[in-house]
Amino acid sequence: MSWNNPDDAALTKLLKDAKTIAVYGCSPKPDRTSHQIAAFLIERGYNVIPVHPRAGAIPSQKVYPTLAHIPVHVDIVDVFRKPEFTPDVARQAVEIGASALWLQQGIINEESYHIAKDGGLIPVMDLCIAVMHRLLIR
């Protein structure tokens, strides 16, 4: 294993400083975890931007087909994709100058981690952003 997640203090700072979170792979289906976490983040005051190649509106937010289409700075790219698809997302996150790449719980890809880290992003893997928000943000 050649990766480590940031410690709780760094994750707390990341979550407190973030304003805009792109949810990559956000499903338009309300029963999907990605949809529910996007809604959770909206409720917590974040500007949530769903990224999905074929969806129109997810939790009444405008959806973009790729990260490059988003017209504002993205602080965190929160990823709901199978691990083998995450290196491309990591490269996109670096290209748009995001601050962090966050692979959701159960998603581990060391190539993606190193693409993000080498590109100047804070890489996070195998953690649920909603769970960490509940644990760290008071």
Stockholm file with secondary structure:
# STOCKHOLM 1.0

chainA/1-138         MSWNNPDDAALTKLLKDAKTIAVYGCSPKPDRTSHQIAAFLIERGYNVIPVHPRAGAIPSQKVYPTLAHIPVHVDIVDVFRKPEFTPDVARQAVEIGASALWLQQGIINEESYHIAKDGGLIPVMDLCIAVMHRLLIR
#=GR chainA/1-138 SS CCCCCCCHHHHHHHHHHCCEEEEETCCSCTTSHHHHHHHHHHHTTCEEEEECSSCSEETTEECBSSGGGCCSCCSEEEECSCGGGHHHHHHHHHHTTCSEEEECTTCCCHHHHHHHHHTTCEEECSCCHHHHHHHHCC
#=GC SS_cons         CCCCCCCHHHHHHHHHHCCEEEEETCCSCTTSHHHHHHHHHHHTTCEEEEECSSCSEETTEECBSSGGGCCSCCSEEEECSCGGGHHHHHHHHHHTTCSEEEECTTCCCHHHHHHHHHTTCEEECSCCHHHHHHHHCC
//
